[in-house]
Amino acid sequence: MAIERAYGAEQPYAAGKLKLRLPFVHYRIEYQDFIQGAILSCVPLGITAAMTKVLGIPIEIAVLMVVINNFLYLLHTSFGDPSVAGWITAGIPLYIGYLEGYAAGPERIKAMIAFQLLVGLIFLVLGITGITSTVIKRFPISMRAGILLGAGFASLMRIFDPNQPYMSKMPVSFLVSAFFNFFILFSNRAIEFRKRYGWFAWIASFGLAPGFVMGYLVGLITGEIKIPTGVFDRFFISLPVGDMLGSFSILAVGMPSASMWAAGISLAIVAYVLAFGDILVLQALVEDADKARPDEKIIVDISRNHIICAIRNGLLGFFMPYLPLAGPQWTGGQALVVNRYKSSTPEQEPSYWGGATSIFWGMSIAMMFHPIVQIILPAKDIGFALTLLIQGWLCIYLAFAMCTTNVQRGIAGIMGAVLVTGNYVKLWGNAFWSGPTMGLIVGAILYLSLEYMPEAKVETKQEK
């Protein structure tokens, strides 16, 4: 049984400032979040195709890298950071374009190593100095809301894009699963049903799992989802650790050249700019959860998040260069964990840390079992689409709730639109001019010209 805490306090931890929390000691495993994680176990495997094509990594080694990376996510919630961690996803096309400028083979691997270690160094410096924490404290509400709107718009645009598989290849199963999930998670009627019927509250506690199962069954009936094959070909996935270290680590390919370090600096800065938006979304989602559950205090320490991101990027860069990088947050997973935590009583989910950690225990362990992966694989798009929907819903309503004036709402709306559409990388021939960069620039200009009033601050100080 996990250690109990005082009302309104932080969940107990060990090892002083490290804030170490262990399963069954400092939190219980939340089987609902564990199952959600297992359902989403195939989502990270989607990056293996790019890793094989761009970096020349054999599929068995690429899968192993994904599994190891998933276990590294647990560093965050095990050491006091409430982030449900992920990749720096938005920049993947930029990383691929940069790497393709090098010859395939060891040269390209070394370029990836230099780039990833530079990203880790940026996280480390900003984490130790606390610069990002200071910037975020002073970051305008309108621009925070703009980033949230951009994240929400990007999720929903991807779902309803006719070039994506959700509506084009599985419209019936996707729409049924989406409706079912939205009803049990967000409808006013469902809130009453949870209070009135214990069985309904139990089903709703599984988050996206009920909608996923419903969509899977409908897909099998309509033929939109294929029947799983090769389920029992083997029990565990391959674990070619020796081949991975002997072919793709810095020990095998050698140290990157000085020119590679220099060339990677600008893209590393761009990658951090992209990650900055994830950090703001993380803070907003966790603060929303903290307000909804006054029985537990959840603290977002940006410096801690940065240092752990630096450690992950350092480990990956040295031993298994990882194309999508190690980012500060996975918004889809964060939204799932936060939504279930907010909707639960202290008796149903005693601590945030149980859900935030269990989702990755479930995902990481499930990925090691071949039968589980093969069963879930045909419906992986359903699971991914549901995370995008929930992410879009939470980000957009939080953005609207933040803004208190029409000026703030207008700035947030325009900034959000620029974030998802203002990609000038190809037009201007520089990776810096990505959508997130343009969104931050446009948002800053609008804030300074339309909202910022330094004289108001002076008057407030004089009144005091």
Disulfide bonds with the S-S distance in Angstrom:
none
